[in-house]
Amino acid sequence: MSNVFITGSSDGLGLLAGRLLAESGHDVTLHARNEGRAEDALRGLPAATGVVVGDVSTLAGMRAVAEQATARQAFDAVIHNVGIGERERKRVRTEDGLAHVFAINVLAPYVLTALLPVPGRLVYLTSGMHRGGDPDMDDLQWERRRWYGAQAYSDSKLWDVVLAFAVARRWPSVSSNAVDPGWVATKMGGRGAPDDLMQGAETQAWLAADASARETGGYFYHRQRYRPHPSAEDEDLQERLLAVCAELSGVSLPAAG
């Protein structure tokens, strides 16, 4: 039996992965943005061991989530499922001065990875759209470029793969992988999304807790390993992303897991 923490799990893929894990006998801790969403999460998965509450669009919220989760227990696996989609029509600035999509999709997984006790397994949710991501780090926060939501989202999903691979390299004793769930019918994907929602959740759950899932530094779609955007395997780019995230957050990734 494993103890698994899933961010962004009040509904959608995160909640579905939580159900699959709970049905397999694992202890699951969920995460919600606020108390109302926490109630939704528990209604969706009454078997959950609890819900951590915090808005990870802010650095204070990221730290609060890490503190609450750490106070509960050490986790065997963490699934970084939290994220927002491509539909923001203008650049939304967080209270920390960051682009909203970058803060939630990239910086939150980084900060939580750095602050939580190191688990045995880490899973980072990405997207097939990461292949259209731009690895240029010159304007990560879209302060100079004209805003383009789809590109900002693709970029963020590329950075999630880069982060997963960077952690796998830095922490060789930890299984760290990225999951592309496909274009699935969630609030983010829309009702007409053609892919298999269950397989997206199954891959997260499999990498988090199944004894047969032993790989690290991989990009997975429907439990199969695929080649990601070539830049994701660039070790210099990985180190640069870690450095930028450390500078923005004031939180450094520990040297080893």
Number of C-alpha atoms within 10 A of each C-alpha: 12 18 21 27 31 27 28 27 31 28 22 18 26 26 25 22 27 32 21 18 26 23 11 14 12 19 20 27 26 26 29 26 20 13 13 11 18 22 15 15 24 22 12 17 22 13 16 20 17 19 24 24 22 23 19 28 24 21 22 15 16 23 21 18 25 22 15 15 24 14 10 12 12 15 21 19 25 28 28 28 25 23 23 18 17 15 11 16 10 11 18 14 17 16 12 14 13 22 20 23 26 24 28 23 27 26 30 28 26 27 23 23 22 19 19 19 16 20 20 18 23 26 28 26 26 29 21 18 19 22 16 15 20 17 18 9 12 8 9 18 19 17 13 9 9 9 16 15 17 17 16 24 26 22 25 30 30 26 26 28 31 30 29 29 26 25 29 22 18 16 17 13 15 22 25 32 31 31 30 25 25 20 19 21 17 14 12 15 16 11 10 10 14 12 14 14 18 15 18 25 24 20 23 36 26 19 26 29 22 15 8 8 15 14 13 22 21 22 26 22 20 19 18 10 14 12 10 19 20 10 18 24 17 13 14 12 19 22 16 13 21 21 15 15 21 17 11 16 20 10 17 17 18 13 9 12 16
